[in-house]
Structures are given as structure tokens and as C-alpha cells.
Amino acid sequence: MKLFLTAEWRHLINLTYKVPPKLLLPHVPQGLELDVIEGSAYVSLVAFDFLNTRVRGVKVPFHINFPEVNLRYYVKHKGRRGVVFIKEYVPKHCIAFIANRFYNEPYTSFPMESKQENLADGGHRSTYRIWKERDKYKLEVQVSPETFVPSDDTPDHYFKEHSVGFGKEKKGDTLYYLVEHPVWATRKVTDLNLDYDFGALYGPEWEFLNTSEPVHRIFAEGSNIRVYRPNRLEGAELPQMEMDE
């Protein structure tokens, strides 16, 4: 495996929604199965900060610290859980170009902002904004002072811990790429402020999420991460990844 990118992923917000499997099944890459739990599939709106980013060991000026907001769903390959992205937003065109070029991932660039505030009681407020044309969208949470590591049989662990991402080459072959990071500590989300239009940002089929409530709300502290170059899935055995802080 060839290392492609190192960074820190910090201040991760994950809002997870139940969705009908039939909405996602036509989009599942070849060789994978949709991860369905008791008849439901799930999508997550995820926002976080990229910090200290290096591509092939090099810091690219003006592309070192930036936010990302994405919408993703969950799949399995021979029992191994992973994620597939519906759309990923970043603030720099160059970042979107590199991700599309090397990973064929659905990245788009629009003006964005991340704001992190430590509160007097020890809690934290995390805010992400996207400007798309004339519209402005906001995702903001307030979280408790206490941190904890959820056990591996909890929904929090299930939706935040994945070491493999999947996608498609332009000609249709399924790709996978591996991500290393230690298990993340979390904080309890005590308040949510979501001013968002899923239909405008991800397509009309997702507009129903505007009036849906997330079934899980997670805030993860984050850590250092390593992302490896993509490979074709066909015939591959996916290695397990493990990384210390």
C-alpha cells in the first residue's frame, strides 16, 4: 500500500438518518452489499476539520487547514464495513480536483467556514457553514465537557469507526482505499442547530431529510489519520488497519 495523505481530522460531527434501502441500492458499487439493520439503511451527514494536511508528505500552501462536509452511506464487503460517499464539499477547488483525480470521489468546492469555540463550562461549540450560490447553510452542535470512548457494541462506535472507503472508477470498477486512525473519543451532543437543505445540496431525492430527525448524534474528538492510495477491489483481500495516536 502507498501512503497518499496524512492529516488530522478534528471536531467531527455525525448526524445519522434512517433511509429506505431502495433509495441507495441502485448506487451501491459492484461487489459490495448495502449495510442494512433491521430493514433500514443509514446515511450520515458528517462535518470535520482537516488540519496539518500533507499530500505525499508535502504541505500545499493555502490547502493545509480546511473543513469538509459530506453525506455518506454504509456498505459491507465480505462482512467488512465501510462507507461510500454521496457528495463531499470542501472550500478549495484544488482539493476537489485532487480527490476526483486520484479517488474519483464526488467532491465539489464551495465557500465554507469552520468555527470552533471552547465554552466557559468546559463544553464546546462546533459550527460549519457552506455558501452555495446565494444560499447559506449551517450545521452547529454544542457538546458536553466530558469525553468518553463508546464500547464497540454501541451505535456511536458503529457509525464513527470505519477503516475503508469505497468508490467507483469512471469505467465502473469498484475502488477501495484504507484509512488509519485510533478509536475516537466522543462527547455528548447537548444542542443541535441545523439550517440545511438536503435537496439543494445532494439532490431532490434527499429533500425528505429536511423534515427528518437524526437517529444518532455523535461528536468525535478526532486524531491524526493516514489515507492510502486507492486500489481495485476485484480479488483483493482488505488488510486490517490499526494506528496509535
C-alpha positions as CSV (number, residue, x, y, z in Angstrom):
1,M,0.0,0.0,0.0
2,K,1.2,3.5,-0.8
3,L,0.6,6.3,1.6
4,F,-1.1,9.3,-0.1
5,L,-2.2,11.7,2.6
6,T,-1.6,12.5,6.3
7,A,-3.6,15.0,8.4
8,E,-5.6,15.5,11.5
9,W,-9.3,15.0,11.4
10,R,-10.8,17.0,14.3
11,H,-14.2,18.2,15.6
12,L,-16.2,15.5,13.8
13,I,-20.0,15.9,13.8
14,N,-22.0,12.9,12.6
15,L,-25.8,13.1,12.2
16,T,-27.2,9.8,11.1
17,Y,-30.6,9.2,9.5
18,K,-32.7,6.1,8.7
19,V,-33.5,5.8,5.0
20,P,-35.3,3.2,2.8
21,P,-32.8,0.8,1.3
22,K,-34.3,1.1,-2.2
23,L,-33.0,4.7,-2.3
24,L,-29.4,3.5,-2.1
25,L,-29.4,0.1,-3.7
26,P,-29.1,1.4,-7.3
27,H,-25.9,3.3,-6.3
28,V,-24.0,0.5,-4.4
29,P,-20.7,-0.2,-6.2
30,Q,-20.2,-3.7,-7.7
31,G,-19.1,-6.3,-5.3
32,L,-20.5,-4.6,-2.2
33,E,-23.7,-5.0,-0.3
34,L,-25.7,-2.3,1.4
35,D,-25.4,-2.4,5.2
36,V,-29.0,-2.9,6.3
37,I,-30.0,-3.1,10.0
38,E,-33.5,-4.4,10.9
39,G,-34.8,-3.4,7.4
40,S,-33.2,0.1,7.4
41,A,-30.3,1.7,5.7
42,Y,-28.5,4.7,7.0
43,V,-26.9,7.9,5.7
44,S,-24.8,10.3,7.8
45,L,-24.2,14.0,7.4
46,V,-20.5,14.4,8.6
47,A,-18.6,17.6,9.1
48,F,-15.0,17.9,10.3
49,D,-11.7,19.9,10.1
50,F,-8.7,18.8,8.0
51,L,-5.6,20.1,9.9
52,N,-1.9,19.9,9.1
53,T,-2.6,18.2,5.8
54,R,0.2,16.8,3.7
55,V,-0.1,15.1,0.3
56,R,2.7,12.7,-0.3
57,G,4.5,14.3,2.6
58,V,4.2,17.8,1.3
59,K,2.2,20.7,2.7
60,V,0.5,22.6,-0.1
61,P,0.3,26.3,0.7
62,F,-3.3,27.5,1.5
63,H,-4.5,23.9,1.5
64,I,-3.3,22.8,4.9
65,N,-6.3,23.5,7.1
66,F,-9.8,23.4,5.8
67,P,-13.3,22.0,6.6
68,E,-15.2,19.2,4.8
69,V,-18.9,18.3,4.9
70,N,-20.1,15.1,3.4
71,L,-23.1,12.8,3.1
72,R,-22.2,9.1,3.2
73,Y,-23.8,5.7,3.5
74,Y,-22.7,2.3,4.8
75,V,-21.8,-0.9,2.9
76,K,-20.1,-4.2,3.5
77,H,-17.6,-6.4,1.7
78,K,-17.3,-10.0,3.0
79,G,-18.5,-8.7,6.4
80,R,-16.1,-5.8,6.5
81,R,-18.0,-2.5,7.0
82,G,-17.1,0.6,5.0
83,V,-18.5,3.8,3.6
84,V,-19.5,5.3,0.2
85,F,-19.9,9.0,-0.3
86,I,-22.8,10.6,-2.0
87,K,-21.3,14.1,-2.1
88,E,-18.3,15.8,-0.4
89,Y,-18.0,19.6,0.0
90,V,-14.6,21.4,0.5
91,P,-13.7,25.1,0.2
92,K,-10.9,24.8,-2.3
93,H,-11.1,23.8,-6.0
94,C,-7.7,22.2,-5.9
95,I,-8.7,19.8,-3.1
96,A,-11.8,18.7,-5.0
97,F,-9.7,18.3,-8.2
98,I,-7.1,16.0,-6.5
99,A,-9.8,13.9,-4.8
100,N,-11.7,13.5,-8.1
101,R,-8.5,12.8,-10.0
102,F,-7.0,10.1,-7.7
103,Y,-10.0,8.6,-6.0
104,N,-12.9,9.5,-8.4
105,E,-14.7,10.8,-5.3
106,P,-17.7,13.1,-5.7
107,Y,-16.1,16.3,-4.3
108,T,-17.4,19.8,-5.1
109,S,-15.9,23.1,-3.9
110,F,-18.0,26.0,-2.5
111,P,-17.0,28.7,0.0
112,M,-17.1,27.2,3.5
113,E,-16.3,28.1,7.1
114,S,-15.4,26.2,10.3
115,K,-15.6,27.8,13.7
116,Q,-14.6,26.1,17.0
117,E,-15.4,27.6,20.4
118,N,-14.4,26.3,23.8
119,L,-17.2,27.3,26.3
120,A,-16.9,28.5,29.9
121,D,-18.3,25.3,31.3
122,G,-15.8,23.2,29.5
123,G,-18.1,22.3,26.7
124,H,-17.5,23.1,23.0
125,R,-19.4,24.6,20.1
126,S,-18.6,23.5,16.6
127,T,-20.1,25.3,13.6
128,Y,-19.8,24.6,9.8
129,R,-21.2,26.8,7.1
130,I,-21.5,26.3,3.3
131,W,-22.3,29.1,0.8
132,K,-23.8,27.6,-2.4
133,E,-24.6,30.3,-4.9
134,R,-26.9,32.7,-2.9
135,D,-27.8,30.3,-0.2
136,K,-26.1,29.7,3.1
137,Y,-26.3,26.5,5.2
138,K,-25.3,25.9,8.8
139,L,-24.5,22.8,10.9
140,E,-23.8,23.6,14.5
141,V,-23.6,21.5,17.7
142,Q,-22.9,22.2,21.3
143,V,-21.3,19.3,23.2
144,S,-20.6,18.4,26.9
145,P,-17.3,18.8,28.6
146,E,-16.9,15.1,29.3
147,T,-15.2,12.8,26.8
148,F,-15.6,9.0,26.6
149,V,-14.9,6.1,24.3
150,P,-18.1,4.2,23.4
151,S,-17.9,0.5,23.6
152,D,-17.6,-1.4,20.3
153,D,-21.2,-2.7,20.5
154,T,-22.8,0.7,20.5
155,P,-24.3,2.7,17.6
156,D,-21.8,5.5,18.3
157,H,-18.9,3.2,17.6
158,Y,-20.7,1.6,14.6
159,F,-21.3,4.9,12.8
160,K,-17.9,6.6,13.5
161,E,-15.4,3.8,13.2
162,H,-14.6,2.6,9.6
163,S,-11.2,1.9,8.1
164,V,-12.2,1.5,4.5
165,G,-13.9,3.7,1.9
166,F,-15.3,2.5,-1.4
167,G,-16.0,4.2,-4.7
168,K,-16.1,3.7,-8.5
169,E,-13.7,4.2,-11.3
170,K,-15.1,6.2,-14.2
171,K,-15.4,2.9,-16.1
172,G,-17.3,1.3,-13.3
173,D,-14.8,-0.8,-11.4
174,T,-15.0,-0.7,-7.6
175,L,-12.2,1.0,-5.8
176,Y,-11.2,0.8,-2.1
177,Y,-8.9,2.9,0.0
178,L,-7.8,2.4,3.6
179,V,-7.8,4.9,6.4
180,E,-5.8,4.6,9.6
181,H,-6.7,6.3,12.9
182,P,-7.1,5.3,16.5
183,V,-10.5,4.8,18.1
184,W,-12.0,8.2,18.7
185,A,-13.3,9.6,22.0
186,T,-16.7,11.3,21.8
187,R,-18.7,14.0,23.6
188,K,-22.4,14.1,24.1
189,V,-24.3,16.4,21.8
190,T,-26.4,18.7,24.0
191,D,-27.8,21.0,21.3
192,L,-28.2,20.9,17.6
193,N,-28.8,23.8,15.2
194,L,-29.2,22.6,11.6
195,D,-30.2,25.1,8.9
196,Y,-29.8,22.8,5.9
197,D,-31.4,21.9,2.6
198,F,-30.5,18.3,1.7
199,G,-32.4,18.6,-1.6
200,A,-30.4,21.6,-2.8
201,L,-27.1,20.2,-1.6
202,Y,-27.4,16.5,-2.5
203,G,-30.3,16.2,-4.9
204,P,-34.1,16.2,-4.8
205,E,-34.3,12.5,-3.6
206,W,-32.8,13.7,-0.3
207,E,-35.2,16.5,0.3
208,F,-37.2,14.4,2.8
209,L,-34.3,14.6,5.2
210,N,-35.1,18.3,5.8
211,T,-38.0,17.2,8.0
212,S,-36.4,14.1,9.4
213,E,-34.8,13.7,12.8
214,P,-31.4,12.1,13.1
215,V,-31.5,8.8,14.9
216,H,-27.9,9.3,16.2
217,R,-25.9,12.4,17.0
218,I,-22.2,12.0,17.5
219,F,-19.3,14.4,18.2
220,A,-15.9,12.8,18.0
221,E,-12.7,14.5,19.1
222,G,-10.7,13.1,16.1
223,S,-7.0,12.3,15.7
224,N,-4.1,12.0,13.3
225,I,-5.0,10.0,10.2
226,R,-3.4,8.3,7.3
227,V,-5.1,7.7,3.9
228,Y,-3.7,5.3,1.4
229,R,-3.8,5.2,-2.4
230,P,-6.9,3.5,-3.9
231,N,-6.9,0.0,-5.4
232,R,-9.3,-2.0,-7.4
233,L,-11.5,-4.2,-5.2
234,E,-11.7,-7.2,-7.5
235,G,-9.9,-10.1,-6.0
236,A,-8.5,-8.1,-3.2
237,E,-8.2,-9.1,0.5
238,L,-8.6,-5.9,2.6
239,P,-6.0,-5.7,5.3
240,Q,-6.9,-4.6,8.8
241,M,-5.6,-1.2,9.8
242,E,-4.5,-0.2,13.3
243,M,-3.0,3.1,14.3
244,D,-1.9,4.6,17.6
245,E,-2.5,8.2,18.5
